Amino acid sequence: MNSHAIGEQVAQTLSTLPEWKNLEEFVTSFQASWLKLGQALQQQLVQEKIEEIETQYQGARTKRKKRYYTPLGEMVLWRRVYPEEDGYQVKVDLELGLPKEKWLAPVLELACALGVSSEFPNAHKLFQQWTGIELTEKTLAISVEATGNKLQIAQENSAVKPSQIPDEDSLAPRIEKKERLYVGVDGVMTPLNQKQGYKEAKVGVIFWEKDYEKFCQKRGVIRLHRVFSYIKIS
């Protein structure tokens, strides 16, 4: 695709935008149209590159489809499969660095950020709204949890092991670090029947320090906690 063809598609998209008198409505309409155009151009450019590379190869029997989740939405690509001594190989995947996983890093990062900061139904809604990628809530939850497990394993494997040779610091008296227990308490006014009106319900949460995992400077997740509540009804 040459620059002239891209320019024509951009001009066509701009010509379809409706007249507007409200900035938020215009921005929403413009974003949806631009996202759709970007997704189409991106897919077309990558597919053309794949087909250009594959003209160098011979012996392909069939094509395989693969989906990728990108910041511009879902991208569907077709690649040729070539027979090898030990099976079949998609050569263009290696040459163009096409990943094995369908999730591209920026999209997976967004999914994880939403998944650990909000309930999955809300995270799923926001993810689809911002990316235009249609997937189920279960798929999103599985991907976020799998990524969290991989990060946890990587952190455990990269932990520094103590040296077998004692140094000055290791010979110094050790102060045992006691694990912290976190307790949070709050209250909320709860409506009862007309006779009793409103009463304060006590709510609280309790968890050990080891059950809190920090993903970045401002975000973390509590893996295991207990929640309790109490309200006195006369």
C-alpha positions as CSV (number, residue, x, y, z in Angstrom):
1,M,0.0,0.0,0.0
2,N,1.5,3.3,-1.0
3,S,1.1,6.7,0.7
4,H,-1.5,7.8,-1.9
5,A,-3.8,4.9,-1.0
6,I,-3.4,5.6,2.7
7,G,-4.2,9.3,2.1
8,E,-7.4,8.4,0.2
9,Q,-8.6,6.2,3.1
10,V,-7.9,8.9,5.6
11,A,-9.7,11.5,3.5
12,Q,-12.7,9.1,3.1
13,T,-12.8,8.5,6.9
14,L,-12.8,12.3,7.6
15,S,-15.6,12.9,5.1
16,T,-17.9,10.5,6.9
17,L,-17.6,12.3,10.2
18,P,-21.0,13.9,11.1
19,E,-21.5,17.6,11.8
20,W,-21.2,18.3,15.5
21,K,-22.1,20.9,18.1
22,N,-20.8,19.1,21.2
23,L,-17.1,18.5,21.7
24,E,-17.5,15.2,23.6
25,E,-19.7,13.7,21.0
26,F,-17.2,14.7,18.3
27,V,-14.3,13.3,20.1
28,T,-16.1,10.0,20.7
29,S,-17.1,9.8,17.0
30,F,-13.6,10.7,15.8
31,Q,-11.9,8.3,18.1
32,A,-14.1,5.4,16.9
33,S,-13.6,6.2,13.3
34,W,-9.9,6.7,13.6
35,L,-9.4,3.5,15.6
36,K,-11.3,1.6,12.9
37,L,-9.2,3.1,10.2
38,G,-6.0,2.5,12.0
39,Q,-6.9,-1.1,12.6
40,A,-7.7,-1.7,8.9
41,L,-4.5,0.0,7.7
42,Q,-2.4,-1.8,10.2
43,Q,-3.7,-5.2,9.2
44,Q,-3.4,-4.4,5.5
45,L,0.2,-3.2,5.8
46,V,1.3,-6.2,7.8
47,Q,-0.5,-8.7,5.6
48,E,1.1,-7.1,2.5
49,K,4.5,-7.4,4.1
50,I,3.9,-11.1,4.9
51,E,2.9,-11.8,1.4
52,E,6.0,-10.0,0.1
53,I,8.3,-12.1,2.2
54,E,6.6,-15.3,1.4
55,T,7.2,-14.9,-2.4
56,Q,10.8,-15.9,-1.5
57,Y,9.7,-19.3,-0.3
58,Q,8.5,-22.4,-2.2
59,G,6.5,-25.5,-1.2
60,A,3.7,-24.0,0.9
61,R,0.6,-26.3,1.1
62,T,-1.8,-24.2,3.1
63,K,-2.3,-21.0,5.1
64,R,-3.0,-20.5,8.7
65,K,-4.9,-17.7,10.4
66,K,-3.7,-16.0,13.6
67,R,-5.2,-13.3,15.7
68,Y,-3.3,-10.6,17.5
69,Y,-4.6,-8.1,20.2
70,T,-3.0,-4.7,19.3
71,P,-3.5,-1.2,20.7
72,L,-5.6,-0.5,17.6
73,G,-7.8,-3.6,18.0
74,E,-7.8,-7.1,16.8
75,M,-5.6,-7.9,13.8
76,V,-6.1,-11.1,11.8
77,L,-3.2,-12.3,9.6
78,W,-2.8,-15.2,7.2
79,R,0.6,-16.9,6.9
80,R,1.7,-19.8,4.7
81,V,2.8,-23.1,6.3
82,Y,5.9,-24.9,4.9
83,P,6.8,-28.6,5.3
84,E,10.0,-29.4,7.1
85,E,11.7,-32.7,8.1
86,D,10.4,-32.5,11.6
87,G,6.9,-31.2,10.7
88,Y,5.6,-27.8,9.5
89,Q,6.9,-24.3,10.0
90,V,5.5,-20.8,9.5
91,K,8.7,-19.2,8.2
92,V,7.4,-15.6,8.1
93,D,6.8,-15.7,11.8
94,L,10.5,-16.0,12.4
95,E,11.5,-13.5,9.8
96,L,9.1,-10.7,10.9
97,G,9.3,-11.5,14.6
98,L,5.6,-12.4,14.9
99,P,5.0,-13.5,18.5
100,K,3.6,-16.8,19.5
101,E,1.1,-15.3,21.9
102,K,-1.8,-13.3,20.6
103,W,-1.4,-10.6,23.2
104,L,0.9,-7.7,22.3
105,A,2.7,-6.3,25.3
106,P,1.0,-2.9,25.5
107,V,-2.5,-4.5,25.4
108,L,-1.6,-7.1,28.0
109,E,-0.2,-4.4,30.2
110,L,-3.5,-2.5,30.0
111,A,-5.5,-5.6,30.7
112,C,-3.4,-6.4,33.8
113,A,-3.6,-2.8,35.0
114,L,-7.4,-2.9,34.8
115,G,-7.6,-6.4,36.2
116,V,-5.7,-5.7,39.4
117,S,-7.3,-2.3,40.0
118,S,-11.0,-3.2,39.5
119,E,-13.4,-6.1,39.6
120,F,-13.3,-8.1,36.4
121,P,-16.8,-7.2,35.1
122,N,-15.8,-3.5,35.2
123,A,-12.3,-4.2,33.9
124,H,-13.8,-6.2,31.1
125,K,-16.1,-3.3,30.2
126,L,-13.4,-0.7,30.2
127,F,-11.0,-2.9,28.2
128,Q,-13.5,-3.4,25.4
129,Q,-14.4,0.3,25.4
130,W,-10.8,1.5,25.1
131,T,-9.5,-1.1,22.7
132,G,-12.5,-2.3,20.7
133,I,-11.3,-5.9,21.2
134,E,-14.2,-8.3,21.7
135,L,-13.4,-11.0,24.2
136,T,-15.2,-12.7,27.1
137,E,-14.7,-11.7,30.7
138,K,-13.4,-15.2,31.4
139,T,-10.7,-14.8,28.7
140,L,-9.6,-11.5,30.2
141,A,-9.5,-13.0,33.8
142,I,-7.5,-16.0,32.7
143,S,-4.9,-13.9,30.9
144,V,-4.5,-11.5,33.8
145,E,-4.1,-14.3,36.3
146,A,-1.7,-16.2,34.1
147,T,0.5,-13.1,33.7
148,G,0.4,-12.5,37.5
149,N,1.5,-16.1,38.1
150,K,4.4,-15.8,35.6
151,L,5.6,-12.6,37.3
152,Q,5.5,-14.2,40.7
153,I,7.5,-17.2,39.5
154,A,10.0,-14.9,37.8
155,Q,10.4,-12.9,41.0
156,E,10.9,-16.1,43.0
157,N,13.5,-17.4,40.5
158,S,15.4,-14.1,40.5
159,A,15.6,-13.9,44.2
160,V,19.3,-13.5,45.4
161,K,20.5,-16.6,47.2
162,P,22.6,-16.2,50.3
163,S,26.3,-16.7,49.7
164,Q,27.9,-19.9,51.1
165,I,30.9,-17.8,52.3
166,P,30.2,-15.8,55.4
167,D,31.1,-12.1,55.4
168,E,31.2,-9.4,58.1
169,D,27.5,-8.7,57.7
170,S,26.5,-12.3,58.1
171,L,28.5,-12.6,61.3
172,A,26.7,-9.7,62.9
173,P,23.8,-10.5,65.2
174,R,20.6,-11.0,63.3
175,I,17.4,-9.2,64.3
176,E,14.4,-11.4,63.6
177,K,11.8,-9.5,61.5
178,K,8.3,-10.1,62.7
179,E,5.6,-10.3,60.1
180,R,3.0,-7.5,60.1
181,L,-0.7,-8.0,60.4
182,Y,-2.8,-5.3,58.7
183,V,-6.2,-4.5,60.0
184,G,-8.6,-2.0,58.4
185,V,-11.9,-0.9,59.9
186,D,-14.6,1.4,58.7
187,G,-18.3,2.1,59.1
188,V,-21.2,2.7,56.7
189,M,-24.8,3.9,57.4
190,T,-27.2,1.2,56.4
191,P,-30.9,1.6,55.9
192,L,-33.1,-0.8,57.9
193,N,-36.9,-0.7,58.1
194,Q,-39.0,2.4,58.6
195,K,-39.1,1.9,62.4
196,Q,-35.4,1.6,62.9
197,G,-34.2,4.0,60.2
198,Y,-30.5,3.9,59.6
199,K,-27.8,2.2,61.7
200,E,-24.0,2.0,61.3
201,A,-22.7,-1.3,59.9
202,K,-19.1,-2.0,61.0
203,V,-16.9,-3.5,58.3
204,G,-13.3,-4.6,58.4
205,V,-10.5,-6.4,56.6
206,I,-7.5,-8.3,57.9
207,F,-4.5,-9.8,56.1
208,W,-0.8,-10.7,56.6
209,E,2.0,-8.8,55.0
210,K,3.1,-11.9,53.1
211,D,-0.2,-12.0,51.3
212,Y,0.2,-8.5,49.8
213,E,2.0,-8.4,46.4
214,K,3.1,-5.1,44.9
215,F,3.1,-4.9,41.1
216,C,4.4,-1.3,40.8
217,Q,5.0,1.8,42.9
218,K,1.3,2.6,43.4
219,R,-0.5,-0.7,42.8
220,G,-0.7,-4.1,44.4
221,V,-3.0,-7.0,45.2
222,I,-4.0,-8.8,48.3
223,R,-3.9,-12.5,47.5
224,L,-5.5,-13.7,50.8
225,H,-7.6,-11.7,53.2
226,R,-10.6,-12.0,55.6
227,V,-13.5,-9.6,55.5
228,F,-16.0,-9.2,58.4
229,S,-19.0,-7.1,59.1
230,Y,-21.4,-6.4,62.1
231,I,-24.5,-4.5,62.7
232,K,-26.5,-4.2,65.9
233,I,-30.2,-4.6,65.4
234,S,-32.5,-4.1,68.4
